Amino acid sequence: MLIVYGIKNCDSVKKAMQWLALHQIEAKLHDFRLDGIEKDVLLQAKEIFGWEKLVNKRSTTWRNLPQDVKDNLCENNILDLLLEQPTLIKRPLMIKPALLGFNMSEFEKTFLKN
């Protein structure tokens, strides 16, 4: 079963889950606000997407971070910050298949292979 990491009230996550349901793709939402997120998942995501792409710089959480935290963000401290503040993670996040964010054309390419 496909695991979609995100938060249930995120519009992008809702769109992704609706798209998957519409195309009869079985998926489970792992709400990292409620369920947390494993460091191993973040390590895999960092390896796949790069640490910079994992950070949702449009989020309220990002805007509320102290400027010195934003200025000093790097590969060495990103995982600790994302574990502490999981709403900073761009969403939806999927590891297998590797998708970050909701982009309909990417979903179609990934899931509707003919």
Secondary structure, 3 states (H helix, E strand, C coil): CEEEEECCCCHHHHHHHHHHHHCCCCEEEEECCCCCCCHHHHHHHHHHHCHHHHECCCCHHHHHCCHHHHHCCCCCCHHHHHHHCHHHECCCEECCCCEECCCHHHHHHHHCCC
